[in-house]
Each structure stands twice: as structure tokens, then as C-alpha cells.
Amino acid sequence: MTKKPQTWRMKLGEAVRHAVFPAIAARGFASPKDTEKNFHSFQRARADGGYDLLEIQFDKNARPCFFINLGIAPAQGVTLPAQGHITAADVRIYHLAVQARFKNTFGLSRLARWLRPKTACAGVAQKVVTALADAEKWFAHPDACPSTIRAHDYSDIIEKMKQRTE
């Protein structure tokens, strides 16, 4: 039986698993059991009882690129109109009113795939390992975003949803 050739998305995913996942684990993050197909979620306990959340979100169309999302789950958890109360350990980034994402997508351009086919994926993975320092800065001070990270506040949308359900 012939082996199916690896796509660039598969090669990038493998490079991320080998270089980035251990770097995330070295920072105290653990991967929850319910990681989804294109999402790899990590969480780390905070001193206040909440959790730092980090998520690698691969492109849904299997292109060789991904985003890194960040969030902080409060110790008391969150209450959403449709889902009700969610404990801090079960909170995911999409549950949070305040979320952050690295401004740049991490991925392979066509040029990188053509010019550097053997080192392109490792280069992207190394950029992510280096970028984790900015994620740590954001977790320490979410009010002051490093220039590489953009924060989004959806509090007003959640408040409107609560008003509609009351």
C-alpha cells in the first residue's frame, strides 16, 4: 500500500507539535482532553484560581497557517445567556468577553514553500516559540498589549445578549 504524501499543512502541524508544544508545556501549560480537530487548546492555573488560556487555531481550509488566541478565565468562571454558568476549568477562549490574538498569522507563504522546502516549517515553529514571550507579557498585563497582540472586548455584545434573554 502506498503512503499518502504529506501536505504542507500536515508538515507544519508536525513541526508545531515537535517544537511549539514542548515550549508551551515548559511554560506550565497543560493540554485539556477535549482538543478539537483544528484547535489545540492549552491552559495553565493562575494564582487567583483562574486559568491562562492559549489556543493554536489551524486554518479550517487546510492551508498551512494558523492563529494563536489568548484568554484569561476568571476564577469564578463565566455566565453566558445561552450556556449558563461555566466553571473556570471548563472555560474556552470563545466564552470570554476579552480575548486576544497575535496580529500576524503564522504560516507558510508560497515563496517559502518553494525556496525553503526543508526548513520552512521549522522556521515558522521557531517564530512561534520566540513569540510566546509576548504571550507571557499579555497574561501578566492584559491591559497593556504588546505590539504583536490585538485584544478584543466583546462585553457589550454579551450584555446585549443578556438583555434579550431577560
N, C-alpha and C positions, 0 to 999 in steps of 0.2 A: 504494500500500500504506500503510495507516495504521500509525503508530508506536505501539507498546505504551506505555501510561502508566507512568511511573516509580513504583515503590513507595517507601514511606518507608525501607525497608531499603536500596534502591538509592541513594536520595538521601543517606542517612547514609554509606554506603560511599564515595560520590563526595566528600563533604565531608572524610572522613578521608583519602582519597588526596591531596586538594589541600592540606590544612593539616597533617595529622599526619605523613604520610610524609616530607615535606621536613624537618620538625623533628627527626624521628628520624635522618635522614641527616646533618643538621647536627651531631648528637652523635657522629658517627663510625660509625654502624651501616650495614651493607650488607644487602640482602635476598638470602637464598640463592635458588637457582634452583628449588627444589622446593616452593615455597609451595603449600599445598593450598587447596581451594575456600573454606572458611570460616576459614582460618588464614592470617595474614600474619606470617611469621617473619623476624626481623632478628637479625644477630649482629655483634659488634664484638670485635676482638682485644684481649686483655689483655696487660699487660707480662709476666706469668708464663707466657705461652704458651696460656692458656685463652681462653675466649670469654664475653662477656656476651651473654645471650640475651633478647630481648624479642619477645613474640608478641601480636598482636591476634587474638582469637578471637571471631568473629561468631556470633550465635545460630544454632543449627542449624535452627531452625524458621522462619527468615527474619523474625523480629521485629526491629525497629530498635534493637538493643542489642548490646553486645559487652563482653568482659572483656579485661584486659591482664594477661598472665602474664609472670613474670620467672624467670630462672635463670642460674647460672654454671657453665659447662662447665669441668671441671678440665683442665689441660694434658695429663695422661696419658690423658684420655678416661675412659670408664666401661666396666665389665664387668657385663653382666646375665646371669642364668641362661639365659634363652631366646635372646637375641640374640648373646651372646658379647661380644667386645670391640668398642667403638665409639670411633673416634678423636674427639678434641676438636672438630674441624671438622664432624663429622657428628652430634654430639650435639644432640638436641632437648630441650625442656623436659620432655616426658613421660618421658625416660630418666633424669632426675635424681632423687636421693633428696631433696634440698632444693629446693623450688620456692616461688615467691611469687606472689601475685595481689593486685591492687588490691581492697580490700574492697567498694567500690561498683561496680556495673555502670554503664558509660557508655551512655546511650541516651536515647530519646525517650519521654516519657510521652504518654498520650492527650491530656492537657491541653495540653502543649507543642505537639503537632501541631495542635491546634485553635486555640489562642490566637496562636501564633507560627509559622505555616506557612512563612514565607520565611526566618526566621533561626534556627529550632530546630536544624537540623543543624550550622550554622556554630558555634552556641553550644556544642554538645557537643564538636565538634572542638577548639575553643579551650580547653575544660576539660582535654582530654587533653594538649594542648601544655603547659599550665601544670603538670599532674600529672607530666610527665616529670622535673621536678626531684626529686620524691620517688623516682622510679625510680633516678636517679643516686645518691641517698643510700644506697639499698639496695645497689646494686652496689658502692659504696665500703665499706660496713659491713653485710654481710648479717646479722650477729648482732644489730644494733640496728635493728629495723624502724621506719620512720616510721609514724605512726598511721593512715595511709591504706592501708597494705600489711599483708597477713597472710601469714606464711611457714608452710609445711607441711614436716615432716620425715618421709619415708617410709622411712628407713633400716631400721627394724625389720621392715617388710614385705618389703623386698628381701632382708634377711638370712634371713628365714623361707623365702623362695623358694629361696635358695641352698642352704639345709639340705635342702629337699625334693628337690632335683635331685642331691644328692651321694649 
